[in-house]
Amino acid sequence: MTETSETGGTTGESRTNDEVWIVGATGRVGRGVTARLAARGLKVVPVGRSRERMLAAGAEAGLPGDAKVVVADSAERIADEIVRKRPRVVVNTMGAFAATAPVLARACMPGGHYVDQANDVVAVEGLLALHEEAVRAGSTLVTGAGFGVLATEAVVAKLCEGRPTPHRVRVDAVASVAVEAGALGAALAASVVDVLTTGGRRYENGRLMTSRLGADPQQLTFPDGESAKSAGVSSGELVAAHAVSGAPFVTATSALVPTAPLIRALLPLFGRLLSVPALRRLAVDRLGRVPVKAAPRPREHSWGHAVVEWGDGTRHEGWLRAADGMDFTADVTATVTELLARGVGRPGAWTPAAALGADLATAAGGTFILD
Ligand SMILES: NC(=O)c1ccc[n+]([C@@H]2O[C@H](COP(=O)([O-])OP(=O)(O)OC[C@H]3O[C@@H](n4cnc5c(N)ncnc54)[C@H](OP(=O)(O)O)[C@@H]3O)[C@@H](O)[C@H]2O)c1
């Protein structure tokens, strides 16, 4: 493994070298981010548990054959390496963000920056709770740097610009994603199981309340004429929509939640069963190994949607249109990472639009359609 030298610079930056570490560089998001950042000339270092798989994935992503990799097989061991080597930015795509994000983000401080694609309430709130620590450390921590969070948060931010605090906000996320052949993967399997065990959430009178997973089913018709169903979910989008708008009443739906009446009726039971730790481990393991066939994305576009209502009855609605949801996620993470590597970004812990503005969504390839 090549040693790196420290570079001079200002305050926190002086402690870091010029490397961007991609934790989980063999995974779907990690490969996409590695390829984008390598193409933009950043010094990218894959981090993960298999040197061979990382070298193979790195070569495919355009890294040189003798590229440095860091071999470590748990968030704690990766954190030790971060503390020793001081990369400028760490991108966490290893999943299980509620557990891994605080460990890796803390290791980046002081001075180093951190990015992940967390999209569940516990992980997003947990990372945002490091805000004061990050401000003191001169580090920028960004959670939810993907379709999930940015595609809806950015629309809410645009609709609220220059207007008073709204009364009610609803956000809907409908990702359209091409499926790669292979196993579903443990990271995605864990996210699916977490959605089922967490159940639903909503903000009422400014307080985060438990609600039913699959509540508020919606039939959405998109600006391009296509349509899809979505239903209530506990997600990072909910937390971000509340934070960016300040609205006391906020709900979030996703097309990933089944809307068929029978399945919706069974969701609480699945959730209770999967809360048993042994059953959860079994479900994540089995689901992660499920072979999936390659399939094109079901709709041409992915859509983020927000409806914002004010106390006087005013109502505004807007959309963010993107292409493949996974590609958009890799574009968002790569764009955020490049900005943080260049020193753009205020110290603190943020969701993407809060850190870098709603136009980040267009920089990552999205298009706003606002009324
Ligand atoms: N916010 C959003 O819109 C959004 C969009 C897409 C994905 N996501 C989330 O992002 C995460 C990544 O998704 P993905 O599809 O890229 O998952 P994936 O293909 O399963 O990749 C996971 C990566 O993490 C690595 N990894 C797992 N456990 C590890 C450990 N203990 N030590 C070191 N490395 C480890 C894997 O390495 P190996 O090669 O060793 O297995 C792999 O490189 C998931 O949690 C997913 O839910 C969010």
The ligand as a Gaussian input file, in Angstrom:
#p B3LYP/6-31G(d) Opt

LIG

0 1
 N      -30.140000       7.400000      -1.156000
 C      -30.328000       6.767000      -2.289000
 O      -31.022000       7.213000      -3.192000
 C      -29.627000       5.450000      -2.529000
 C      -29.533000       4.976000      -3.841000
 C      -28.856000       3.771000      -4.046000
 C      -28.317000       3.074000      -2.982000
 N      -28.461000       3.553000      -1.714000
 C      -27.906000       2.829000      -0.564000
 O      -26.482000       2.846000      -0.712000
 C      -25.930000       1.659000      -0.177000
 C      -25.038000       0.989000      -1.222000
 O      -25.839000       0.462000      -2.265000
 P      -25.222000      -0.477000      -3.393000
 O      -26.365000      -0.888000      -4.257000
 O      -24.030000       0.151000      -3.991000
 O      -24.774000      -1.748000      -2.475000
 P      -23.787000      -2.945000      -2.849000
 O      -23.709000      -3.092000      -4.344000
 O      -24.189000      -4.123000      -2.026000
 O      -22.343000      -2.426000      -2.353000
 C      -21.952000      -2.428000      -1.002000
 C      -20.442000      -2.209000      -0.957000
 O      -20.033000      -2.149000       0.426000
 C      -18.983000      -3.080000       0.634000
 N      -19.054000      -3.609000       1.979000
 C      -20.138000      -4.189000       2.567000
 N      -19.844000      -4.556000       3.827000
 C      -18.539000      -4.220000       4.016000
 C      -17.645000      -4.350000       5.117000
 N      -18.021000      -4.919000       6.267000
 N      -16.389000      -3.870000       5.000000
 C      -15.979000      -3.294000       3.849000
 N      -16.780000      -3.127000       2.771000
 C      -18.043000      -3.595000       2.853000
 C      -19.184000      -4.167000      -0.413000
 O      -17.951000      -4.837000      -0.638000
 P      -17.784000      -6.379000      -1.089000
 O      -17.366000      -6.346000      -2.530000
 O      -16.697000      -6.870000      -0.208000
 O      -19.092000      -7.073000      -0.851000
 C      -19.632000      -3.330000      -1.604000
 O      -18.495000      -2.760000      -2.233000
 C      -27.135000       0.804000       0.271000
 O      -27.326000       0.989000       1.667000
 C      -28.293000       1.364000      -0.512000
 O      -29.530000       1.156000       0.155000
 C      -29.092000       4.740000      -1.480000

